[in-house]
Amino acid sequence: MKVSKKIKVLIVDDSLLFRETLAKELSKDFGIEVVGTAADPFDARDKILELSPDVLTLDVEMPKMDGIAFLRKLMPQYPLPVIVVSSVGENVFNALNAGAVDFVTKPDFTKPGGTIAFINELIIKIKIASTAKVGSLKKNYSVAKVVSRQGMDISDTVIAIGASTGGTEAVLSVVQNLPREMPGIVIVQHMPPVFTRMYADRLNQTCLLEVKEAENNDLIRPGRVLLAPGDFQMRVKKGPNGYYVSVEKGEKVSGHCPSVDVLFTSMAETVKGSKSVGVILTGMGGDGAKGLLKMREGGAYTIGQDEKTCVVYGMPAVAYNIGAVATQLPLEKIPQEICDHLSVKV
């Protein structure tokens, strides 16, 4: 019987106790081999050369050099999949921007079951990261600002976007390159609570559009982007004042809460096909594919990110393979394609 190759992991953290705990727990998984640990970035650099790990777990706050500075030096020379293991904070997004694939928040050791849930999540993300594109491969595109057409038909139109692993940078790349005169946009990015609010605030500071973490009954209106909050399912609904979002606690769908499938299915049920646009970006798994297919079958225009520019070509691949994607494009061409589709034909 063929035995799958184990994923070699290097743990980088300044806490000896945390390194030892992580090494012990990760080693229990048959698919992972912890090849070493490092106490700081300089130690990590030497261990990378010596041990050739497949994936790094990296703390952000460390002595001698912080994790983000280390990432910026590491990626151009030794592009490796990195999972950031950190406390809640804005630094996570800086690390993702510097080239990290994903992040996991350090557990509350006083909370029952917190450590087990943390280890299980980290194992899943290590396995996803081992398949991801990183470094220069991840950013082998350049994004040009969208050139607006004669005008865009934005009345009663809604754009829905879904993403997972690698999506924080991909969503940013799309949204920050859209003009202010856009239909309302709703987004599901797989992300835990608290971080969705920080991410929405970060987008709001860098984009022409207004971006906020969605609250129940928020109106979907031109120039506004609503991001689904972590641990809540978001659906598009229509009332006397137009489209709005329902944001409610709910079970996981397609393995996620918020779920892209939930959002896209609600789009198919609520927004007239010709006034509906669906976009599926980088991410592991198949969340969003079934919902996007329903949108396309209802007359919506659907776009999928191509394999070359995805960090993980999972969600867009599943959607493409079942016929849910009308147009597949590199990430840098998606903003212009959305605007071209909405352009008033003269």
N, C-alpha and C positions, 0 to 999 in steps of 0.2 A: 504494500500500500504506500502511495506517495505521501510523504510528510511535507506539509507546507513550511516554508522558511519562516523562522521567527523574526519579528520586528525588533531590531536592536535599538534600545532606548538609552539615552544619556540623560541623567537627572541633574539639573543645575539649580542649586538653592543654597543660601548661606546658613540655613539651619541644619545642623547635623542630625537632630532628632527627626526633622521633617524628611530629610534625604533618606534616612534609614527606613522610616515608616513607608515612604513611597516605594522604595526599592523592594521591600518585603511584600507589599500588597500587589504591586504590578507583576512581580515574578510569579504570583499564583496563577496568572493567566497563561495558558499553554501557548498562546500566540505571541507572547512578548518575552524578550530576554533583556534584562537590565544589564548593560555591558559596563556601566560605570556611573560614578557620581562626581560632581564638581562643586566646590564651595564658592567659586567666583568666576567671572568671565575669563580671566587669564588661565585659571586651572581648566576651564571648559575648552578653551582654544587648544590646549595641549592634548586634552583627552579626545577631542574631535579628530585630530591628526593621528592619534595612536589607535583609536578604537573604531573609527569609521561608522558612527551610529546612523541609523535610518531616520530617527526622530529625536528631537530634543524636547524636554520639558524645562521651562525657563521661568524663574522668578524675576519680577521686574525690579524690585528694590533689593540691591545687593551692594556690598562694599567694593571699593576700587573702581568699579564701573557699573552703572545701572544697566538693566536688561535691555532697554531701548537703544542706548548707545552701542551696546554689544551687538544687537541685531543689525544696526546700520553698518557696522564694520564687517559682520559675519557674512551677510547675504551676497555682497558682490564677489566675495572670494570663495565661500563654501556654502552655497545655497542649500539649506536643509529645512525640512518641515519642522516648524517649531510650534509647540502648544504652550501658551503663556499660562502659568499658574500663579494667580495673584489675588490680592484682596480687591474689594470693590473700589473702582476709581477710574478716572479719565485716562490713566496711563495705559489701560488695556487697549484703547482705540489708537493711541500713539504706537503701541507695539504692533497692532494689526497693520497700520499704515507702513511700519518699518519692515514688514514682510512676514510676520507670524501668520500661521494658517488659522488658528482659533484660540480660544481661551477657556479656562475653567477657574471658577472662583474658589479660593481656599475655604475649607469647610469650617463650620462652627463646631469645634470638638466637644462642646458641652451639650450640643443638640443630639438627641437620640437618633441614630441612623444616619447622621450627617456625614460621617467619614465613609461609610459604605456607599452611599449615593455618590459622593465625590469620586471615589475610586472607580466605580462603575462608569460614570460619565467620562472620566479621564481615559479609561481603557478604550471606550468607543471612539473618542476623538483622536487617540493615538493611531488607531487602526485606519480611520479616515485620512488622517494626515499623511500616513505612509504612502497613500496613493495620489497625494496632491502635487500640483505644479507649484514651484516656489521660485523666489528670487527673480532673475531676469526673465525666466519663462513665464512667470506670473504677470509681469508688466512689459510684455513685448508688443505693446500697442501704445499709440499716442492719441489722445482725445482732442478733437478740434471743437471749438465752440459752435453751437448750432447756428446755422444761417436761417433766419425766419423767412417764410415765404410771403406771398401777397397778403395772406391772412389765414387764420386757422378757425375751423368750425369747432368751438368749444362748448356750445350750448348743449346741455343735458348729456354731456359726454363724461365718462369716468375711465381712468386708467388704473389698472391694478397690476402691482409688481410683487413677485415672490422670489425669495432667495434664502440660502442657508450658508454652508461653509464657503468662506471667501466673499460672502455677500456684502459685508459692511463696506468694503472698498468698491465693489461692483455697483451697488446701489448709489453710493456717493458719486461715482463716475457718471452714472446716468442722470441723476437728479441735478447735480451742480452744473450740468451742461444743457439744461432746459431753460428756455426763456420764462419770464414772469407770466406771460399771457398763455397759460396752460389750463386745460381742464383740471378738475379735482383729481388728486392721485391718492390711492390707498395702497399701503405696503405691509406685507408680512415678511419680516426678517427673523429667522429663528434666533432667539436671544432670551436670556432669563430676565426676570423682573429687575427693576432699578436701571439696568443697562439700557433698556429700550428708551427710557426717558433721557438718559445721558446721550444716547446716540441721536435721538430726535433733536435735542438741543444743539448737538455738534453739527448736524446737517443744516439746521436753521441758521447757524452762524456763517456757513460757507456757501449757501445757495441763494439764488434770487427768489425762490419760492418760500412761502411760509411753511415751516415744518414743525409739527407738534406730535407728541405721543397722544394717541386717540383716547377720548373719553366717551362714555356712552351718550348717544344722541348728538354727537358732534356733526355739524353739517359738512357735507362734501361740496366745496365750492371752488371756482376757478382761482388759481394761484395758491392753493393750499394743498399740503401733503399731510396725510394722517398715517402714523405708524402704529401698528397693533402693539399693545403693551404685552410684556411677558406674562405668561400664565393665563391669558385671556384669549377667547376666540372672538374674531372681529368679522362682522357680516355687513354687507351693503343692503340698505333698505330704502324704500321711497315713501315719503309722507307728503302732506300738503305744501310744505316749503321746499320740496325737492329731495334729493338723495341725502342720506345721513348714515352713520354707522351705529350698529348695535355692538357693544363691547361687554361681553358677559363671561363669567367663569364657566368652564366646561371641560368635558373629558378630552383627552388627546385624540386627534384624528390624524390618520396616516403617521402616527407616532409623535405628533407635535401639538403644542398649544402655546402660541397661536399656530394655526395650520394654514398653509397656502391653499390647500384643497377647499377648506371651509370658505375662505375669502373668494376664490374663483367661482365656486359653485353658487354662492350668493350673487355674484355678478351675473352669471348665466341666467339666474332666476329673476333678477330685478331690473337689469339695465338692458335696454333694447340693443340687439346685436350690433347694428350699424353704429351705435354710439358707445361701443365698448371696446377697449383695448386691453389685452393681457400680455404681460411680459414675464418670462421665467428665466432666472439667472442662475449662476453657479450654486452648487449644493449637492450633498450626498443624498442618495435615496430617491424616492419617487413622489414626494409630497408636491402637490400642485398639478401633476400631469393629468389626472382624471378631471379635475375642475377646469383646467385649461381646455381640455377636449370638449367639455360641455359648452364652454364659452364659444369655441370655434364652430361647433355644430349649430349654435344659436345665431351665428352670423357675425361674431366678434372678430376683430383682427388680432392675430396672436403672433408674438415674436419670441424666439428662443435664442439664448446666447450660444455661440458656437464652441466646439471643443477646444480649439486652440487658445482662446482667451479665458476659459474657465479654470479656476483653481481646482475644482472638482466637477468633472462632467458627468454628473449623476442625474439630478432633476431635469435639466434641459434634454438630456439624452433619452430618458424615459418618455418625456412629453413628445419629443420628435419621433420616436419609434412607434408611438401609438397614433400618430397623425394629428396631434394637438397643435403643432407649430406650423403656421402658414409661412413664416419667413425666418430663416436662421441666419444670424449675423455675428460678426465680431463685436465685442462690447463697445468699442469706440464708435461704431456706426449706429448703435441703437437710438441714441437721442435724436439724431437727424431723421432716422426712419420714422420715429413716432410723429415728429413734426410734419414730415412729408405726407404721411398718411392723413393727418388732420387738415392739411392745407386745402384752402378753398380752390376748387378747380375753376380756372377762368379761361 
